[in-house]
Amino acid sequence: MSKFSEYNFANQKALIRVDFNVPVDKKTFEIKDDTRMKAAIPTIKKILNDGGSVILMSHLGRPKEGPEEKSSLRHLVKHLSELLDGKAIQFADDCIGEGAKQKASALKPGDVLLLENLRFYKEEEKGDEAFAEKLSKIGDVYVNDAFGTAHRAHASTAVIAKFFPKEKKMFGLLMESEIKAAEKVLKSAEKPFVAIIGGAKVSDKILILENLLERATDIIIGGGMAYTFFKAEGGNIGSSLCEDDRIETAKEIMDKAAEKNSCIHLPSDSIIADKFAADASVSSSMSTNIPDGWMGLDIGTMACDMFIKVIHNAKTILWNGPMGVFEMENFQHGTKAIAKAVAEATEKGAYSLVGGGDSVAAVNQFGFADKVSYVSTGGGAMLEFFEGKELPGIAAINK
């Protein structure tokens, strides 16, 4: 049983770092996607059911010069109340001021207080100790349930923990499940282990590719980053996305894969367009022979078929990054086909972990989110975890 599940929060004020950095409409302040808020609800409810009170802290957006209306957590109060079955939510218009302290001090068992945006203070992102200490004073127990910010050494995620004794700091249920899912894939993956890595740039994925070469049986590469590999092999890629300064890196990755007996799969054919636009002219081509003036924006039919076979054979699957510009209908077939294949492999018994903003958006958009084993809430955090880095938000609790 987990430390969090064992802990009795009766008459305790639990200060929880949640990740409520959700997309909000700039004009109406309506929440466009409440996935991250929903993910925190089980942790909040456990504390309330124990007879504790809850103080929630988060950031929202990227405010540069202090408080701003569009980044106020005030806009989340109504929806948070709905997610907590109509419970009244108190709001403090600051996170460390006298008002916040007074409201926190007056909390009774079963109460919920939401603090204003942490990033209205520059000290949050700087990891300022004095700011972290002020935050720590308003709670009895510290719970980190924000996997999406675990890779940031900020005051509320990494520094604040030092002001709580070991028995009074812990991960929440979401954080526990994120770490368990990631460690299952990274440290105890059943083979064949297939990693599907997509996205625009090789430079964004170098470290994860290198780390996976030690572990994955097969690595499927799609998205814009694939064309740097094709150019490295001497192919004609037209005007497809390419990082010329990463061509040698791509060659090195291919060479290392051969040494490690990890099979890299590149898309043999591509769906190509004469411009990066939804109304572009569309055709298909072998990925190593794309005409001048045309660019690859999705994987082709043959690539889909080959990738699906590899995925169907997997026992463990990690998916980070789309196969093409799936936001445009003409170029979403590849990503949709991969999402379907991952769901089918999962149904047959494979363990599948999907992470990274675009991959998560894709499984949600195409209706496969509930057909994979685990969908991570942390894009950058999950990426750094699989790069083999120590995440400050995790290390702070484990110390």
C-alpha positions as CSV (number, residue, x, y, z in Angstrom):
1,M,0.0,0.0,0.0
2,S,1.2,3.5,-0.8
3,K,2.3,6.0,1.8
4,F,-0.5,8.4,0.8
5,S,-3.2,5.7,1.0
6,E,-1.9,4.6,4.5
7,Y,-1.8,8.2,5.8
8,N,-4.8,9.4,7.9
9,F,-5.5,13.1,7.1
10,A,-8.0,13.6,9.9
11,N,-7.8,17.1,11.2
12,Q,-4.8,17.8,8.9
13,K,-4.5,20.7,6.5
14,A,-3.1,19.1,3.4
15,L,-1.2,21.5,1.1
16,I,-1.4,19.9,-2.3
17,R,0.7,21.0,-5.4
18,V,-1.7,20.1,-8.3
19,D,-1.3,20.8,-12.0
20,F,-4.3,22.9,-12.9
21,N,-2.4,24.5,-15.8
22,V,-5.4,23.8,-18.1
23,P,-6.2,25.6,-21.4
24,V,-8.6,28.5,-20.8
25,D,-10.5,30.6,-23.4
26,K,-8.9,34.1,-23.4
27,K,-12.2,35.9,-23.7
28,T,-14.8,33.7,-21.8
29,F,-12.3,32.0,-19.4
30,E,-14.1,28.7,-20.1
31,I,-12.0,25.6,-19.6
32,K,-11.3,23.9,-22.9
33,D,-9.8,20.6,-21.4
34,D,-10.2,19.6,-17.8
35,T,-8.1,16.4,-17.9
36,R,-5.5,17.6,-15.4
37,M,-8.2,18.8,-13.0
38,K,-10.1,15.5,-13.1
39,A,-6.8,13.7,-12.5
40,A,-6.4,15.4,-9.1
41,I,-9.8,14.6,-7.8
42,P,-9.1,11.2,-6.3
43,T,-6.3,12.6,-4.2
44,I,-8.5,15.5,-3.0
45,K,-11.4,13.2,-2.1
46,K,-9.3,10.8,-0.1
47,I,-8.1,13.7,2.1
48,L,-11.6,15.1,2.5
49,N,-13.1,11.6,3.3
50,D,-10.4,11.2,6.0
51,G,-11.7,14.3,7.7
52,G,-8.9,16.6,6.5
53,S,-9.0,19.9,4.7
54,V,-7.4,20.8,1.4
55,I,-5.3,23.7,0.3
56,L,-4.6,23.6,-3.5
57,M,-1.8,25.4,-5.2
58,S,-0.9,25.5,-8.9
59,H,0.3,27.7,-11.7
60,L,-1.8,28.6,-14.8
61,G,-0.2,30.0,-18.0
62,R,3.0,31.9,-18.2
63,P,2.4,35.3,-16.5
64,K,5.5,37.5,-17.0
65,E,4.8,40.6,-15.0
66,G,2.8,39.5,-11.9
67,P,-0.9,39.2,-11.7
68,E,-3.0,39.1,-14.9
69,E,-6.7,38.3,-15.3
70,K,-6.3,35.6,-17.9
71,S,-4.0,33.6,-15.7
72,S,-6.1,33.8,-12.5
73,L,-7.1,30.5,-10.9
74,R,-10.3,32.2,-9.9
75,H,-11.7,31.1,-13.3
76,L,-11.4,27.4,-12.2
77,V,-13.4,27.7,-9.0
78,K,-16.8,27.0,-10.5
79,H,-15.7,23.9,-12.4
80,L,-13.6,22.6,-9.5
81,S,-16.8,22.7,-7.4
82,E,-18.6,20.7,-10.0
83,L,-15.9,18.1,-10.1
84,L,-16.1,17.8,-6.3
85,D,-19.9,17.1,-6.4
86,G,-20.9,20.7,-5.7
87,K,-18.7,21.3,-2.8
88,A,-18.1,25.0,-2.0
89,I,-14.6,26.1,-2.9
90,Q,-12.9,29.0,-1.0
91,F,-10.5,31.2,-3.0
92,A,-7.6,33.2,-1.8
93,D,-6.6,36.0,-4.1
94,D,-2.9,35.5,-3.2
95,C,-0.8,32.5,-2.3
96,I,1.4,33.7,0.5
97,G,-0.3,36.9,1.8
98,E,-2.1,37.5,5.0
99,G,-5.5,36.7,3.3
100,A,-4.3,33.3,2.2
101,K,-2.8,32.6,5.7
102,Q,-6.0,33.6,7.5
103,K,-8.2,31.5,5.2
104,A,-6.0,28.5,5.5
105,S,-5.9,28.9,9.3
106,A,-9.7,29.0,9.5
107,L,-10.2,25.8,7.4
108,K,-12.4,23.1,9.0
109,P,-12.3,19.4,8.2
110,G,-13.9,18.9,4.7
111,D,-13.1,22.5,3.5
112,V,-11.3,23.2,0.2
113,L,-9.2,26.4,-0.4
114,L,-7.7,27.2,-3.8
115,L,-4.8,29.7,-3.8
116,E,-4.1,32.2,-6.5
117,N,-1.5,31.5,-9.3
118,L,1.9,30.7,-7.8
119,R,3.6,32.2,-10.9
120,F,2.3,35.7,-10.0
121,Y,5.5,35.6,-8.0
122,K,8.7,35.4,-9.9
123,E,10.2,33.5,-6.8
124,E,8.1,30.4,-7.8
125,E,10.1,29.7,-11.0
126,K,13.3,30.8,-9.4
127,G,13.0,28.1,-6.7
128,D,13.3,30.8,-4.0
129,E,13.6,29.2,-0.5
130,A,12.0,32.1,1.4
131,F,9.0,31.9,-0.9
132,A,8.8,28.1,-0.5
133,E,9.0,28.5,3.3
134,K,6.1,31.0,3.4
135,L,4.0,28.5,1.3
136,S,4.9,25.7,3.7
137,K,3.6,27.5,6.7
138,I,0.0,27.3,5.7
139,G,-0.2,23.4,5.6
140,D,0.4,20.6,8.0
141,V,1.2,18.0,5.3
142,Y,2.7,18.5,1.8
143,V,1.4,16.4,-1.1
144,N,2.9,16.7,-4.5
145,D,0.4,15.5,-7.1
146,A,1.7,17.5,-10.1
147,F,3.6,15.1,-12.4
148,G,3.3,17.7,-15.2
149,T,5.7,20.0,-13.3
150,A,7.9,17.3,-11.7
151,H,10.8,18.2,-14.0
152,R,10.8,21.8,-12.8
153,A,13.0,22.8,-9.8
154,H,10.4,25.4,-8.7
155,A,9.6,26.5,-5.1
156,S,6.3,24.6,-4.9
157,T,7.5,21.4,-6.5
158,A,11.1,20.9,-5.4
159,V,12.1,23.3,-2.6
160,I,9.0,23.4,-0.4
161,A,9.5,19.7,0.6
162,K,12.5,20.5,2.7
163,F,10.3,22.3,5.2
164,F,8.3,19.2,6.0
165,P,9.5,16.2,8.0
166,K,9.7,12.9,6.0
167,E,6.5,11.5,7.4
168,K,4.6,14.7,6.4
169,K,5.6,14.9,2.7
170,M,4.4,12.4,0.1
171,F,3.2,11.9,-3.5
172,G,-0.6,12.0,-4.2
173,L,-2.4,9.2,-6.0
174,L,-1.8,10.7,-9.5
175,M,1.9,11.2,-9.0
176,E,2.2,7.6,-7.6
177,S,0.4,6.2,-10.6
178,E,2.5,8.3,-13.1
179,I,5.8,7.1,-11.5
180,K,4.6,3.5,-11.3
181,A,3.6,3.5,-15.0
182,A,6.8,5.1,-16.2
183,E,9.0,2.8,-14.1
184,K,7.2,-0.2,-15.4
185,V,8.1,0.7,-18.9
186,L,11.6,2.0,-18.3
187,K,12.8,-0.5,-15.7
188,S,10.8,-3.7,-16.2
189,A,9.4,-3.7,-19.7
190,E,8.3,-7.1,-21.0
191,K,9.7,-7.7,-24.5
192,P,9.2,-7.1,-27.4
193,F,9.3,-3.5,-26.2
194,V,8.2,-1.1,-28.9
195,A,8.9,2.7,-28.6
196,I,7.0,5.0,-31.0
197,I,8.7,8.3,-31.1
198,G,7.3,11.1,-33.3
199,G,7.2,14.9,-33.4
200,A,9.0,17.6,-35.4
201,K,12.6,17.6,-34.3
202,V,15.4,15.1,-33.7
203,S,17.0,17.6,-31.3
204,D,14.0,17.3,-28.9
205,K,14.2,13.6,-28.8
206,I,17.9,12.8,-28.9
207,L,18.3,11.8,-25.3
208,I,15.2,9.7,-25.2
209,L,16.2,7.9,-28.3
210,E,19.7,7.2,-26.9
211,N,18.3,6.0,-23.6
212,L,15.7,3.7,-25.4
213,L,18.4,2.1,-27.6
214,E,19.5,0.3,-24.4
215,R,16.1,-1.0,-23.7
216,A,13.7,-1.1,-26.7
217,T,13.5,-4.0,-29.1
218,D,12.0,-1.8,-31.8
219,I,11.9,2.0,-32.2
220,I,9.4,3.5,-34.6
221,I,10.3,7.0,-35.8
222,G,7.6,9.2,-37.4
223,G,6.7,12.8,-37.8
224,G,8.9,15.6,-39.1
225,M,12.0,14.2,-37.3
226,A,12.0,11.2,-39.6
227,Y,13.2,13.3,-42.6
228,T,16.5,14.2,-40.9
229,F,17.2,10.5,-40.8
230,F,16.3,10.1,-44.4
231,K,18.6,12.9,-45.4
232,A,21.3,11.3,-43.3
233,E,20.9,8.2,-45.5
234,G,21.3,10.2,-48.6
235,G,17.6,10.4,-49.6
236,N,15.8,13.3,-51.4
237,I,13.3,14.8,-48.9
238,G,12.1,17.8,-51.0
239,S,11.2,20.7,-48.7
240,S,10.3,18.4,-45.7
241,L,11.4,19.5,-42.3
242,C,15.1,18.7,-41.7
243,E,17.6,19.7,-39.0
244,D,20.8,19.8,-41.1
245,D,22.9,20.3,-37.9
246,R,21.5,17.0,-36.6
247,I,22.3,14.8,-39.6
248,E,25.5,13.4,-38.0
249,T,23.5,12.7,-34.8
250,A,20.9,10.8,-36.8
251,K,23.7,8.7,-38.3
252,E,25.2,8.0,-34.9
253,I,21.8,6.9,-33.6
254,M,21.4,4.5,-36.5
255,D,24.9,3.1,-35.9
256,K,24.3,2.7,-32.1
257,A,20.9,0.9,-32.8
258,A,22.8,-1.7,-34.9
259,E,25.3,-2.2,-32.1
260,K,22.6,-2.6,-29.5
261,N,20.4,-4.9,-31.7
262,S,17.6,-2.3,-31.4
263,C,15.7,-2.2,-34.7
264,I,14.8,1.3,-35.9
265,H,11.8,1.6,-38.3
266,L,11.5,4.6,-40.5
267,P,8.3,5.3,-42.6
268,S,9.1,3.9,-46.1
269,D,6.5,6.1,-47.7
270,S,4.9,9.5,-46.9
271,I,1.8,11.5,-47.6
272,I,3.2,14.7,-49.1
273,A,1.9,18.2,-49.7
274,D,3.0,21.2,-51.8
275,K,2.6,23.5,-48.7
276,F,2.1,23.4,-45.0
277,A,-1.7,24.0,-45.1
278,A,-5.0,22.2,-44.7
279,D,-5.9,23.1,-48.3
280,A,-2.6,22.0,-49.8
281,S,-2.4,19.6,-52.8
282,V,-1.8,16.1,-51.5
283,S,0.0,13.2,-53.0
284,S,2.1,10.2,-51.8
285,S,5.8,9.3,-52.4
286,M,8.5,7.1,-51.2
287,S,10.1,8.9,-48.2
288,T,13.6,8.9,-49.8
289,N,12.4,10.4,-53.1
290,I,10.2,13.3,-52.3
291,P,10.0,15.8,-55.3
292,D,11.4,19.3,-54.9
293,G,8.8,21.7,-53.5
294,W,6.9,19.0,-51.7
295,M,7.0,18.0,-48.0
296,G,6.2,15.0,-46.0
297,L,3.3,15.7,-43.5
298,D,2.2,12.2,-42.6
299,I,3.4,8.6,-42.9
300,G,2.1,6.7,-45.9
301,T,0.1,3.5,-46.4
302,M,3.0,1.1,-46.5
303,A,4.6,2.6,-43.5
304,C,1.3,2.3,-41.6
305,D,1.0,-1.4,-42.4
306,M,4.6,-2.1,-41.4
307,F,4.4,-0.1,-38.1
308,I,1.0,-1.8,-37.2
309,K,2.6,-5.2,-37.6
310,V,5.5,-4.2,-35.2
311,I,3.0,-2.8,-32.7
312,H,0.8,-5.8,-32.8
313,N,3.7,-8.0,-31.8
314,A,4.6,-5.9,-28.8
315,K,4.3,-6.7,-25.1
316,T,5.2,-3.2,-23.9
317,I,4.6,0.0,-25.8
318,L,5.7,3.6,-25.2
319,W,4.3,6.3,-27.5
320,N,5.6,9.8,-27.5
321,G,4.9,12.1,-30.4
322,P,2.5,12.0,-33.5
323,M,3.3,10.5,-36.9
324,G,2.2,13.6,-38.8
325,V,0.3,16.9,-38.7
326,F,-2.8,15.2,-37.3
327,E,-4.4,18.5,-36.6
328,M,-5.1,18.8,-40.3
329,E,-7.6,16.1,-41.6
330,N,-5.5,15.3,-44.7
331,F,-2.5,14.3,-42.6
332,Q,-4.1,12.5,-39.6
333,H,-4.4,9.0,-41.0
334,G,-1.0,7.8,-39.8
335,T,-1.4,9.0,-36.2
336,K,-4.9,7.6,-36.1
337,A,-3.8,4.2,-37.4
338,I,-1.0,4.1,-34.8
339,A,-3.4,5.0,-32.0
340,K,-5.8,2.2,-33.2
341,A,-2.9,-0.3,-33.4
342,V,-1.7,0.6,-29.8
343,A,-5.3,0.1,-28.5
344,E,-5.5,-3.3,-30.3
345,A,-2.2,-4.5,-28.9
346,T,-3.3,-3.4,-25.4
347,E,-6.5,-5.4,-25.8
348,K,-4.4,-8.4,-26.6
349,G,-2.4,-8.0,-23.4
350,A,0.4,-5.5,-24.1
351,Y,1.1,-2.7,-21.6
352,S,0.9,0.7,-23.3
353,L,1.9,4.1,-22.0
354,V,1.1,7.2,-24.0
355,G,2.7,10.5,-23.0
356,G,3.6,13.9,-24.5
357,G,1.0,16.6,-25.2
358,D,0.4,15.7,-28.9
359,S,0.2,12.0,-28.4
360,V,-2.3,12.5,-25.5
361,A,-4.3,14.9,-27.7
362,A,-4.3,12.3,-30.5
363,V,-5.6,9.4,-28.4
364,N,-8.3,11.7,-26.9
365,Q,-9.3,13.1,-30.3
366,F,-9.6,9.7,-31.9
367,G,-11.3,8.0,-29.0
368,F,-8.6,5.6,-27.8
369,A,-7.7,7.2,-24.4
370,D,-9.6,4.5,-22.5
371,K,-8.3,1.7,-24.6
372,V,-4.6,2.1,-23.7
373,S,-3.0,1.1,-20.3
374,Y,-2.0,4.5,-19.1
375,V,-2.2,8.1,-20.5
376,S,0.3,10.4,-18.8
377,T,-0.6,13.9,-17.7
378,G,3.1,15.1,-18.0
379,G,4.6,15.8,-21.4
380,G,8.0,17.4,-20.5
381,A,8.2,15.5,-17.2
382,M,7.6,12.1,-18.9
383,L,10.1,12.9,-21.7
384,E,12.8,13.8,-19.1
385,F,12.0,10.7,-17.1
386,F,12.6,8.5,-20.2
387,E,15.8,10.5,-20.9
388,G,17.1,9.0,-17.6
389,K,17.1,12.3,-15.8
390,E,16.3,12.7,-12.1
391,L,13.1,14.8,-11.8
392,P,13.4,17.5,-9.0
393,G,9.8,17.1,-7.9
394,I,10.3,13.4,-7.4
395,A,13.7,13.7,-5.8
396,A,12.4,16.2,-3.2
397,I,9.9,13.7,-1.8
398,N,12.3,10.8,-1.9
399,K,15.1,12.6,0.1
